[in-house]
Amino acid sequence: MTSVSSLEQARELLREFPVVDGHNDLPWALREQVRYDLDARDIATAQNAHLHTDIPRLREGGVGAQYWSVYVRSDLPDAVPATLEQIDCVRQLIARYGNELRPALTAADMEAGRREGRIASLMGAEGGHSIANSLGTLRQLYELGVRYLTLTHNDNVAWADSATDEPGVGGLSEFGREVVREMNRLGMLVDLSHVAATTMRHALDTSVAPVIFSHSSSRAVCDHPRNIPDDVLERLPGNGGMAMVTFVPKFVLQAAVDWTAAADDNMRAHGFHHLATTPEAMKVHRAFEESNPRPVATVSTVADHLDHMREVAGIDHLGIGGDYDGTAFTPDGLGDVSGYPNLIAELLDRSWSKADLAKLTWGNAVRVLGAAEDVAREERGRRGPSNATLEELDG
């Protein structure tokens, strides 16, 4: 159990080295709940009844920089304009709460935010469907401020395989490799959360800049395809990238993985798709949950992933990506964005040094973005924008 003194030390550390969180789905929650009516969800005030995220709790949690996800569902036929609406939402938030949130495009902007006491606000797009197989669209997302692209979400794209879909192109296609190369040239981080292990390996073979996993945990600790195999973690030191551990119970707790599989099987046995939300389907799901209580993850569960990932990849290659407002369930002690000090306190109790924790919370993420900027300057000196197409490269 975390001691009071450890929690006090954690809060003190976060005042100097705040959390850079790799993934928060507040913009999508605002779209789904109130269609971007920011008056209806004023995050300057407590929104505990509706959201995991608001400014008071970000402050309480010691957050100093946030990658806001501009995610849209991969089945949307209008994914590009929907992504632009998400970007617009983030820009509106930054403008509305300018005393608290600071626009950030670079590692230097992140450090400036820390000096100013404002939360550096970056953007990440979640899924290659947001560029519609277009390198020109990719470049325009960069110009609008997007600083990472997750290559897939839950479904494959034409040029990259997802962790939670059937194999398609066997990892990255040639056009997929060109997407990675163009991201390197731009200075946009290649995010490998959600992608298949084959895609992870192909991206590491291709990228000359550090990659990230914006919200993924260890597959050795919890056997879910959304997590990172050890052989991939072992490659992060050579690449310079980082893995930002996520908190989603069904990705961090093996009992939750098994429970979810059993619940899905039960839905299918009753003739429903496992994601069905009709009243009849929900009745079946509630009956299953009443008979089979949902397993609960804890702060310690997440710390177990970090312990293993530090052993395999090293402390210079770890970070945090909670996936708040993108998950219905959270671990005990990490129920919203105010909970990060509980995780840091747990790691202090496990004898993590303050120097290591400063890298986990702040230093690694700033270094990785800065390194991607350095690579981009070199790549832009060598070549101009790629106008390659999916049809030309993949046939």
Summary of the structure (lengths in Angstrom):
residues: 395
radius of gyration: 20.0
end to end distance: 57.1
largest distance: 62.1
contacts: 1444
relative contact order: 0.15
helix: 49%
strand: 13%
